[in-house]
C-alpha cells in the first residue's frame, strides 16, 4: 500500500514510501469477517455503520478498529471487552 501525493485536490501519484503492513491488513480483515460470523451484536453494529458507507469500507473500518483494539490490549495487558469495543 502506498500513500498518495496530492496537493490542492490533484493527485500526483505516490510519494514512493509504503504505509502499513499488507499482511497485518489481511490478518485483521480476516479477523473482522470471523468476528461477524455468528455474532448478532457485531452484525447490528455493522448495520449501523452501513448507513454511512459501503459494505467494503465498513469491513475495512471494522478491521482497523480490531487492529487498534489489539494494540491497546497488548499494551495495557487487558482482556477483550466487547461492550467497550462496540461503544455500548
C-alpha positions in Angstrom: 0.0 0.0 0.0 1.4 3.3 -1.0 0.3 6.8 0.2 -0.9 9.4 -2.3 1.0 12.5 -3.1 -1.6 15.2 -3.7 -1.9 19.0 -3.5 -4.9 21.2 -4.0 -7.1 18.2 -4.7 -4.9 16.9 -7.5 -3.2 13.5 -7.3 0.4 13.3 -8.4 1.0 9.5 -7.9 2.6 8.1 -4.9 5.4 9.5 -2.8 7.3 6.3 -3.0 7.1 5.2 0.6 4.7 2.5 1.9 2.2 2.9 4.6 1.0 0.0 6.7 1.7 -3.7 6.5 -0.2 -5.7 3.9 0.0 -8.9 5.9 -1.4 -7.3 9.0 -4.2 -5.7 7.0 -5.1 -9.1 5.6 -5.0 -10.7 9.0 -7.2 -8.1 10.6 -9.6 -8.2 7.7 -10.0 -11.9 8.2 -10.5 -11.3 11.9 -13.2 -8.9 11.2 -15.1 -11.4 9.0 -14.7 -14.1 11.6 -15.8 -11.7 14.3 -19.0 -11.1 12.4 -19.8 -14.7 11.9 -22.5 -15.7 14.4 -22.2 -12.5 16.5 -25.5 -10.7 16.5 -24.2 -7.7 18.4 -21.4 -7.2 15.8 -23.9 -7.5 13.0 -26.1 -4.8 14.5 -23.0 -2.5 14.8 -22.1 -3.3 11.2 -25.6 -2.4 10.0 -25.4 0.9 11.9 -22.1 1.7 10.1 -23.5 0.7 6.7 -25.9 3.7 6.9 -22.9 5.9 6.3 -20.6 3.9 3.9 -20.5 0.9 1.7 -20.0 -2.7 2.9 -16.4 -2.9 1.8 -15.5 0.3 3.6 -17.4 -0.9 6.7 -15.4 -4.1 6.8 -12.2 -2.2 6.4 -13.2 0.2 9.2 -14.0 -2.8 11.5 -10.7 -4.4 10.7 -8.9 -1.1 11.5 -10.8 -0.9 14.8 -9.9 -4.5 15.6 -6.2 -3.7 15.0 -6.4 -0.7 17.3 -8.1 -2.8 19.9 -5.4 -5.5 19.7 -2.7 -2.9 20.1 -4.2 -1.4 23.2 -5.0 -4.9 24.6 -1.3 -5.8 24.3 0.0 -2.5 25.6 -2.3 -2.4 28.6 -2.3 -6.2 29.2 -6.1 -6.3 29.4 -8.7 -8.8 28.0 -11.1 -8.1 25.2 -14.2 -6.1 26.3 -17.0 -6.4 23.7 -19.1 -3.7 25.3 -16.3 -1.2 25.2 -15.4 -2.3 21.6 -18.9 -1.8 20.3 -19.3 1.6 22.2 -22.2 0.5 24.3 
